[in-house]
């Protein structure tokens, strides 16, 4: 599949910011020698971005989590895809539901009495045995999870039918599980 063609304005800004590399930089530099409009575009971006003093920050890494904080702020100001809702990891609220076991609600569907959540279990944690009032689906995202002799690993899917009871959930090395269950 070929690369999408970028408008010259975008390429000019990328060139000024030093984002073009390798063949893209060589191709752009060659065009720059003969294309007056392209040179004007580069001059525009050089002027527009001249306030950025990159020398003072050369080699400094941005603070950890800065990008996620920016995305969270954008989301807080209402920039979502139409008809969607995004929950950023940086803003996640995890609550303890048992020793070494935390959960994060992803979505609540009150109309169907269902919820989607992540369960995170620390190494050696155990979650009590319980009965399901509706089907409970579990997808192992990472780690290990066992119910008695049933051992599950990353990518495994498990469903417990309504009215069933399973043994306590145990993990040796810790795990993250996506669960869809009743409220």
trRosetta pair geometry for C-beta under 8 A, 3 or more apart (Angstrom, degrees):
i j d omega theta_ij theta_ji phi_ij phi_ji
6 10 4.4 -107 174 83 111 128
6 11 5.2 133 101 -52 118 89
6 14 7.7 20 135 0 160 141
7 10 5.0 95 62 6 78 101
7 11 7.2 -149 98 -1 41 89
8 11 5.5 -57 -144 43 37 112
8 12 6.0 44 155 -27 70 104
8 37 7.2 44 128 121 162 104
8 38 5.8 -109 -165 -105 128 83
8 41 5.7 164 136 -2 104 176
9 12 5.7 -51 -147 32 28 114
9 13 6.6 27 154 -16 62 104
9 41 5.8 -129 -102 -152 56 127
10 13 5.9 -55 -151 36 31 109
10 14 6.3 29 152 -16 65 108
11 14 5.6 -57 -146 40 32 112
11 15 6.2 38 153 -25 66 105
11 20 7.2 50 -161 -75 76 129
11 28 5.8 -166 170 -112 118 127
12 15 5.6 -52 -148 32 30 114
12 16 6.5 27 155 -16 64 105
12 38 6.7 -170 -83 -162 109 68
12 41 3.9 -121 -78 131 164 108
12 42 4.9 -134 -152 -75 101 58
12 44 7.3 42 138 58 144 98
12 45 5.1 165 134 -7 98 140
13 16 5.9 -55 -148 38 31 109
13 17 6.2 21 156 -10 65 112
13 45 4.8 -162 -96 -126 59 142
13 49 7.6 126 -145 -38 79 137
14 17 5.8 -62 -142 46 29 106
14 19 4.1 -86 -162 67 83 115
14 20 5.2 98 129 -46 104 87
15 18 7.8 35 174 -69 28 26
15 19 7.6 -75 -54 48 21 75
15 20 5.2 -2 -93 3 62 132
15 25 7.4 134 -119 -125 83 73
15 28 5.5 -151 -88 143 126 148
15 32 7.7 152 -167 -70 162 136
15 42 6.1 -51 88 -114 131 105
15 45 7.6 108 64 78 87 149
16 42 6.2 161 -62 -154 102 72
16 45 4.2 -165 -3 119 156 118
16 46 5.4 -148 -129 -73 127 63
16 49 5.7 134 133 43 130 143
17 45 7.9 -80 -30 162 80 126
17 49 6.8 -112 -76 -160 81 167
20 24 4.7 -133 -158 113 93 105
20 25 4.1 140 127 -81 102 76
20 28 5.6 -41 -168 21 167 148
21 24 6.3 44 58 49 45 107
21 25 5.6 -9 -133 -23 8 119
22 25 6.2 119 52 20 26 99
22 26 7.0 -54 145 -2 39 103
23 26 5.4 -55 -143 40 36 113
23 27 6.0 37 159 -20 70 106
24 27 6.0 -54 -145 37 27 110
24 28 6.3 24 156 -15 62 110
25 28 5.9 -59 -146 40 28 108
25 29 6.1 29 157 -21 65 110
26 29 5.8 -55 -143 36 27 111
26 30 6.4 28 157 -20 62 106
27 30 5.9 -55 -151 34 28 111
27 31 6.6 26 152 -15 62 107
28 31 5.8 -57 -151 38 33 110
28 32 6.2 42 150 -31 66 106
28 38 8.0 -170 -166 -175 77 136
29 32 5.4 -49 -148 26 32 120
29 33 7.2 41 153 -28 60 95
30 33 6.2 -46 -164 17 34 113
30 34 7.8 -6 155 10 60 104
31 34 6.7 -85 -162 50 37 87
31 35 5.1 -1 165 1 81 132
31 38 5.7 83 131 -9 102 178
32 35 6.4 -66 -111 47 23 96
32 38 5.5 -124 -106 119 58 124
32 39 6.1 108 -164 -77 76 76
32 42 6.6 35 -130 -28 118 152
35 38 3.7 49 103 14 120 117
35 39 6.6 164 94 -15 65 82
36 39 5.6 -54 -148 36 34 112
36 40 6.4 35 153 -20 66 104
37 40 5.6 -52 -150 35 33 113
37 41 6.5 37 150 -21 64 104
38 41 5.5 -51 -150 34 34 114
38 42 6.5 35 151 -18 65 102
39 42 5.7 -52 -148 36 33 112
39 43 6.3 37 151 -21 65 105
40 43 5.5 -51 -147 36 32 114
40 44 6.4 40 151 -24 63 101
41 44 5.6 -48 -151 29 32 116
41 45 6.6 24 154 -11 64 104
42 45 6.0 -59 -150 41 32 105
42 46 6.2 37 152 -24 67 106
43 46 5.6 -51 -145 34 31 114
43 47 6.5 29 156 -16 63 105
44 47 6.0 -63 -157 38 28 108
44 48 6.1 21 153 -16 66 113
45 48 5.4 -54 -136 42 35 112
45 49 5.7 10 168 1 70 114
46 49 6.5 -69 -137 51 20 92
46 50 6.3 48 154 -64 60 92
47 50 5.6 -29 -149 -17 29 120
49 52 5.2 -27 178 14 81 117
53 56 4.7 38 122 8 112 113
53 57 7.3 114 101 0 73 94
54 57 6.1 -80 -154 54 43 93
54 58 6.2 70 150 -66 77 82
55 58 5.8 -19 -145 -21 34 116
57 60 4.8 -85 -167 39 71 121
62 66 4.5 -88 150 31 119 153
62 67 7.4 94 99 -38 145 83
63 66 4.9 111 67 -53 80 109
65 68 5.2 -59 -160 47 66 112
65 69 5.7 72 141 -29 85 102
65 90 6.1 127 -157 -123 102 123
66 69 5.6 -59 -151 35 30 113
66 70 6.5 31 153 -21 66 103
67 70 5.7 -52 -151 33 33 112
67 71 6.5 31 152 -16 65 104
68 71 5.6 -53 -147 38 34 111
68 72 6.2 38 153 -22 66 104
68 88 6.1 146 -167 174 91 124
68 89 6.7 -68 -142 67 137 88
68 90 3.6 141 147 -45 124 139
69 72 5.6 -51 -145 35 31 112
69 73 6.4 32 154 -19 64 104
69 90 6.2 -132 -67 160 53 159
70 73 5.8 -55 -151 35 31 110
70 74 6.5 32 151 -19 64 104
71 74 5.6 -53 -149 35 34 113
71 75 6.3 33 153 -17 66 105
71 88 5.8 151 109 -109 111 141
71 90 7.5 125 66 23 103 132
72 75 5.6 -55 -148 38 32 111
72 76 6.2 36 151 -24 65 105
72 88 4.9 -124 -86 56 86 158
72 90 5.3 -103 -47 80 132 121
72 91 5.0 139 -129 -42 128 119
73 76 5.4 -50 -145 34 33 115
73 77 6.5 25 156 -14 63 106
74 77 6.0 -64 -154 40 30 106
74 79 4.8 -49 166 50 89 129
75 78 7.8 108 179 -23 33 9
75 79 6.4 -92 -92 63 35 75
75 80 6.4 62 -139 -72 78 85
75 86 5.7 -111 -119 74 134 110
75 88 6.3 -173 13 -26 156 120
80 84 5.5 -154 164 81 105 83
80 85 6.2 -12 -153 -108 152 40
80 86 5.9 -172 -126 7 97 97
81 84 4.2 25 72 31 96 131
81 86 7.8 88 14 -37 90 110
85 107 8.0 132 74 -103 123 99
87 91 7.1 -125 -171 77 68 104
87 92 7.0 81 155 -92 105 75
87 106 6.2 -158 40 -141 150 65
88 91 4.8 68 71 18 96 101
88 92 7.4 -124 102 -41 52 74
89 92 5.4 -21 -158 -24 41 120
92 104 5.1 -14 -171 -138 112 140
93 104 6.6 143 75 -130 49 83
93 105 7.8 -13 74 34 98 86
94 102 4.3 35 171 160 111 131
94 103 6.9 153 -153 71 69 25
94 104 5.0 -46 -95 -69 70 95
94 120 6.8 -28 -140 31 134 128
95 102 6.3 159 76 -155 26 83
95 103 6.0 -27 60 59 79 77
95 104 7.8 141 13 -83 69 48
96 99 7.6 24 -174 -94 118 28
96 101 7.0 100 -158 78 65 56
96 102 5.4 -49 -93 -97 50 80
97 101 5.3 -66 65 110 86 102
97 102 6.7 136 7 -125 83 26
97 103 5.1 32 -20 -4 131 113
97 119 7.9 -63 38 -129 137 96
97 127 7.7 23 102 -127 109 107
98 101 4.0 20 59 44 92 124
98 125 7.3 122 101 -175 105 108
98 126 7.5 -96 138 89 138 56
98 127 5.5 152 39 -116 155 68
98 128 6.6 -175 -104 -10 147 91
99 125 6.9 -165 107 -132 68 92
100 121 6.2 48 136 -162 91 66
100 122 3.8 -102 -159 41 96 112
100 124 6.9 -80 -163 84 168 77
100 125 3.3 -155 115 -98 124 113
100 126 7.8 60 67 20 125 50
101 119 6.7 -12 -168 -171 94 98
101 120 7.4 160 -154 83 46 50
101 121 5.1 -8 -105 -105 79 79
101 122 7.5 -113 -61 11 44 80
101 125 5.2 152 -57 170 83 138
101 127 5.2 106 -103 -83 161 98
102 119 7.5 158 84 -156 43 51
102 120 4.9 -12 62 59 92 99
103 117 5.2 17 -176 163 106 135
103 118 6.8 160 -155 83 57 52
103 119 5.3 -22 -101 -102 84 66
103 120 7.5 -179 -84 18 33 72
104 117 6.1 162 79 -163 46 84
104 118 4.6 -1 54 53 101 100
104 120 7.4 40 -6 -10 103 107
105 108 6.4 4 179 -50 126 96
105 115 6.2 -51 -141 -176 98 122
105 116 7.7 100 -166 79 59 53
105 117 5.0 -45 -106 -100 45 103
106 115 7.9 135 51 172 71 76
106 116 4.5 -58 69 105 112 96
106 117 5.6 180 5 -99 85 36
106 118 6.4 87 -43 -19 111 84
106 178 7.9 -1 -7 -142 151 93
107 115 6.7 177 91 -154 55 57
107 116 4.4 23 47 41 95 110
108 114 7.9 167 -158 94 44 50
108 115 4.9 -13 -109 -108 65 95
108 183 6.9 62 -150 -96 98 114
109 112 4.7 -4 128 44 118 100
109 113 7.5 -35 98 30 80 15
109 114 4.5 1 60 63 113 89
109 115 6.8 -169 23 -79 72 43
109 116 7.8 57 -10 -13 103 91
110 113 7.0 26 -162 -79 37 44
110 183 7.2 28 -111 -47 59 155
113 134 7.0 142 109 -28 112 159
113 182 5.4 1 140 -149 96 88
113 183 5.2 -109 -166 17 66 103
114 134 7.5 -108 -92 106 83 151
114 180 6.3 10 -178 -180 113 90
114 181 7.1 164 -150 92 70 23
114 182 6.2 -61 -100 -107 52 42
114 183 6.9 -92 -56 -33 6 80
115 180 7.3 -175 91 -147 39 53
115 181 6.3 -22 60 66 82 69
115 182 7.4 43 16 149 85 15
115 183 5.4 100 -23 -86 112 70
116 178 7.2 -4 -172 -175 91 92
116 179 7.4 166 -153 88 47 49
116 180 5.0 -15 -102 -100 76 82
117 178 7.7 169 91 -153 35 52
117 179 5.4 -17 66 63 82 93
117 181 7.6 -42 26 28 105 101
118 141 7.5 -14 -136 -2 103 147
118 176 6.1 -11 -172 -171 108 94
118 177 7.1 147 -159 76 57 44
118 178 5.9 -33 -100 -98 69 60
118 179 7.5 145 -110 18 18 81
119 127 7.6 -9 -177 -68 140 157
119 175 7.9 19 103 103 89 93
119 176 7.3 160 81 -156 51 44
119 177 4.6 -14 58 60 101 98
119 179 5.5 40 -13 -8 113 125
120 174 7.8 5 -180 -175 75 97
120 175 7.5 -168 -146 95 44 48
120 176 5.2 -9 -103 -105 76 77
120 177 8.0 -175 -75 22 34 68
121 125 4.1 -149 -172 69 93 132
121 127 6.8 -94 -98 -35 128 108
121 143 7.4 -172 63 119 94 158
121 145 7.3 108 35 -98 145 98
121 169 7.4 -134 -73 123 159 111
121 171 4.6 129 107 15 131 143
121 174 5.9 -174 97 -147 69 55
121 175 5.1 13 49 49 104 82
121 176 7.9 -166 22 -74 68 35
121 177 7.5 24 -3 0 106 108
122 125 4.7 103 56 -38 71 120
122 171 7.8 156 84 78 29 124
122 174 5.5 -36 -162 -107 26 103
123 171 6.7 -110 -126 115 36 99
123 172 6.7 -9 -154 142 82 37
123 173 5.2 -27 -112 -153 100 27
123 174 4.3 -52 -58 -41 64 91
124 171 7.1 -51 -5 85 13 72
124 172 7.0 29 -73 -145 52 33
125 170 7.6 180 94 -144 47 50
125 171 5.7 11 55 44 81 103
125 174 7.3 64 13 -108 108 63
126 168 5.1 20 -177 156 101 131
126 169 7.0 155 -159 82 51 53
126 170 5.1 -10 -107 -100 81 79
127 168 6.2 169 79 -167 46 79
127 169 4.2 0 51 54 105 104
127 170 7.9 -153 23 -65 66 40
128 168 5.7 -52 -137 -112 24 98
129 165 6.2 52 168 176 104 97
129 166 6.5 -150 -140 89 84 47
129 167 5.6 -58 -96 -156 113 27
129 168 4.9 -74 -48 -61 76 63
130 165 6.9 -141 114 -136 22 80
130 166 7.9 -6 54 46 55 73
131 163 6.8 -8 -176 -152 106 32
131 164 7.1 179 -144 92 69 27
131 165 4.5 -39 -89 -83 77 92
132 135 6.9 50 149 -120 141 13
132 136 4.8 -128 -118 -14 137 113
132 160 5.2 146 -18 114 149 109
132 161 7.1 163 76 105 134 29
132 162 5.5 -119 112 -121 99 39
132 163 6.8 -59 75 -3 75 20
132 164 5.8 5 33 54 109 71
132 165 7.7 -173 3 -81 72 45
132 181 7.2 -115 -135 -146 106 105
132 182 7.3 131 -169 13 81 113
133 162 6.3 -5 153 -146 24 94
133 163 7.5 53 -121 -63 33 55
133 182 5.4 -76 73 51 96 159
134 162 4.9 -19 -126 -93 24 107
134 181 7.0 138 76 -170 98 59
134 182 3.9 112 32 -52 122 122
135 159 5.9 -7 -171 -173 106 107
135 160 7.0 158 -156 82 54 50
135 161 5.7 -29 -103 -127 81 43
135 162 5.6 -56 -48 -39 55 79
135 181 8.0 -140 106 -122 48 57
136 159 7.0 159 81 -156 47 56
136 160 4.6 -4 55 55 99 99
136 179 6.6 -9 -177 -167 95 101
136 180 7.3 171 -156 85 49 52
136 181 4.3 12 -122 -106 90 99
136 182 7.5 -78 -79 3 84 77
137 157 7.2 -17 -169 -169 93 94
137 158 7.5 152 -158 84 47 49
137 159 5.1 -18 -103 -103 69 86
137 179 6.8 156 85 -155 57 49
137 180 4.4 4 54 52 108 97
137 181 7.3 -158 31 -63 60 63
138 145 7.6 -100 152 96 139 157
138 152 7.7 55 113 142 118 173
138 157 7.2 157 86 -157 53 48
138 158 4.6 -13 62 62 102 95
138 159 7.4 180 21 -81 70 38
138 160 7.7 35 -4 -5 109 96
138 177 5.3 -10 -164 -180 100 121
138 178 7.2 148 -156 79 47 51
138 179 5.1 -10 -102 -102 76 80
139 155 7.9 -25 -173 -151 86 20
139 156 7.5 174 -150 90 49 44
139 157 5.2 -13 -103 -105 77 78
139 158 7.9 -179 -76 23 34 66
139 177 6.8 151 72 -164 43 67
139 178 4.5 -11 58 59 101 102
139 179 7.9 -164 23 -71 66 38
140 143 6.9 -124 -171 68 103 69
140 144 7.7 22 -159 -120 142 23
140 145 5.8 -156 -103 19 119 116
140 152 4.9 170 -39 141 144 110
140 153 6.0 170 110 130 152 16
140 154 5.6 -124 119 -101 101 28
140 155 6.7 -31 75 30 91 27
140 156 4.8 23 25 53 121 86
140 157 7.8 -136 11 -71 76 35
140 158 7.7 53 -29 -1 96 105
140 175 6.3 -54 -147 -165 95 125
140 176 7.9 112 -166 80 55 52
140 177 5.6 -34 -105 -107 53 83
141 154 6.8 -18 137 -131 23 81
141 175 7.7 131 54 177 74 78
141 176 4.3 -48 65 98 118 98
141 177 6.4 -168 8 -97 87 24
141 178 5.8 91 -47 -21 109 93
142 154 5.3 12 -113 -97 41 110
142 175 6.4 180 94 -148 57 58
142 176 4.9 32 44 35 90 101
143 153 7.8 -143 109 -143 31 58
143 154 7.1 107 29 -62 32 86
143 171 6.0 14 153 -155 125 130
143 173 5.7 -160 -146 90 89 91
143 174 5.0 -104 -123 103 141 57
143 175 3.0 -153 90 -97 131 63
143 176 6.2 117 11 9 118 59
144 151 6.8 -18 -167 -169 105 91
144 152 7.0 148 -160 81 55 56
144 153 5.6 -20 -105 -101 74 72
144 171 5.6 142 85 -145 72 79
144 172 5.6 -5 76 36 134 91
144 173 5.5 75 22 37 108 97
144 174 7.9 75 37 60 72 32
144 175 5.8 -128 51 -70 30 118
145 151 7.9 152 84 -157 42 48
145 152 4.8 -19 67 64 87 108
145 169 5.7 -14 -168 -168 103 104
145 170 7.4 142 -157 73 53 38
145 171 5.4 -33 -96 -84 59 93
145 175 4.9 -77 -54 29 95 175
145 177 6.1 34 -47 -70 156 131
146 149 7.8 -54 -170 -166 107 5
146 150 6.4 156 -156 85 63 55
146 151 4.8 -18 -101 -103 97 65
146 152 6.9 180 -82 18 43 74
146 169 7.2 146 73 -156 41 53
146 170 5.0 -29 63 65 95 90
146 171 7.2 157 14 -85 78 41
146 172 7.8 46 -2 -23 120 90
147 150 4.7 -5 61 60 86 112
147 152 7.8 33 3 -8 89 112
147 158 7.8 148 4 -180 133 158
147 166 4.7 -18 -167 164 139 122
147 167 5.0 141 -177 58 72 89
147 168 7.5 -178 -130 85 66 28
147 169 5.8 -31 -82 -96 82 65
147 170 7.8 153 -83 18 34 77
148 166 7.4 -126 -3 -178 107 82
148 167 4.0 114 -46 18 93 150
150 158 7.5 107 151 -121 135 137
152 156 4.1 -151 -158 88 90 147
152 158 5.8 -71 -90 -36 148 130
153 156 5.5 94 53 -13 50 121
160 164 5.1 -139 -180 78 88 123
160 166 5.6 -95 -114 -25 137 127
161 164 5.0 83 64 -12 75 124
166 169 7.6 49 107 -60 117 80
171 174 5.6 92 135 -97 135 13
171 175 4.7 -142 -118 -2 144 107
